[in-house]
């Protein structure tokens, strides 16, 4: 659960629980009796999505949600973060990154994978790691994108864990098939962790691999206390997802060793990266990806930087009203330079 979305989610210990619950009930009743006060979570969605299914080499199936352009333009694959879904990029037509890309002439593909609720597991499916998602699922999705779009290479954009999965693929398999990439708020170094943070990482590594934590339900229950905007609450209600222990175990290892690595902890992903056409997006108020958390990847890839200053949280680049000007426009300008590499 992203803590930057919440402000004092629980009552102060000095406030009697009965008083708190009574006030909450009165507030809810008043809101129900005055529907004109309730703002909508989301406005109408962008153009209708179509759904394609890919199959990974080990039998998993998952969807690519396609938002085609009228011109059949260059393909862009969007990868969502931990506890999210493909809807992260298309919650609201006015601030949707997917819609901005479509209007710019790109064919947009929203990627979901084996850790998402939409995935179809093969019979006798075993445990998996982030490596499996980054290699087997992502490679199969890329093959389908290229087949469907007719382009030999694609552009991709990842947010949070989505950015880290894209970087994992680059480090473990290379940049073949990728024209350029945008990496939004996905840390590769964790240098300031306290001993308690490393302990938490060790605990995550010990989770049973078959566990699925109810992240979707937790985020929905916490949505009434997300006070930033209706769009933040809408994201928690409509676009949230569950948490697979297979991903959490590998994330726990990243926290314990202090850097992005493969599931076995043998490969430092940054050291394995090559120079690439890349844009790295950083936010000054993001507790999960500080400005310096992506610097090694920026230097290794020779990436351009987009620094969001002014209190940008982890999800604000997706759901904040400032995003179309301060986030979408620089991303579109960057992609415009490299889109011909898809041909």
Phi, psi and omega in degrees: 000130184282111184293339181290350179276349192243145173231112181047064185291342182241153183294151176297143178301337180282346182265119180303140183300320179299319178295317180298311182295322178297317178295321178296320178295317178297319179297317179296317180296318180296319179295321178295324181280349180231074184299338181292344180275346186270116178277147180292149176295312185220153174271176181308142182289167175294188181308151186302139178269142168256161186236127174243148178246135173251160178235124178283167184294340177258017168097352178289144174236144179203161185270152161249121177269121188256130176242090190282152172269159179289342182259358182064045187285185183301144184278139174234126177258130181250129183244121184278170184266184181295134180073015180241199180203180179301334181292347177306328184265001186214035181290322188223131185297334183280332183236018182284122175296322178300317180292322177298320178293319179299316181295334178277001174099008179271152167269121191254134179235122179263117190267130166238158190220188189297342178272002180262157181297336183280350186287152177245114183279146174287164176297138180061038178295136179261184178294161181217167180235176175297330176301318180297320178294316185289333182259295185294309184289313183294319178297319179294320178295319179297319177301318180291322177299314181294321178295316184288323184272335182085006179258142181284341179225162180226164170260152176218155180224129177234146178240131178061236178299329176302318177296321180293323177295321177296319178293323175302314180298318179298316183289326185267335187230348180095179187260012180302133179088358183246125179276319180191161182219152174240127186240106187259109168056053176235103186294146172243349177228143179230066191280344188254019183295137173280172178298326178293325177294321178291325176296318178299322177297319178296319178299316179299322179296336183268000178299139174303133188296339183271355184290145170234115182274139187282060181299325181297313182294320179299314180295323177295319180293328180276350186303325180299338182265002176279099192267355185298311182193166175298328181291324174298316179294320179298323178295318180296322183282314192260332189246003184283160181220168179279171185242118179272135180300331178302323176282316183298324179298318181287323176298320176302322177294320178302316181294323183287317183273344175092006178205163178291126182214171176287175186297332180273353181075016184267332187247120171281112188299321180299318180296335181272352183287152174251169173295139186206153172291109188215147172236125179252125180257126180235147182235136187288339181252019184271113181287346182263343183213085178292166182306321184275356184286345178247000185303317179300322178290322177302313182292319184291321181274346187068039189280155168280156180243143168234109181259121179266114183241141182122029176085038179278122176273186186295322182263354187297329179294345178259326190235000181277145181294343177280346189301317183304323181273312189272342181243306185298314184298313177297323178296315179297321178296320178295312183296327181300326181291328189251358187295333180293342178292345178289339189284000000 
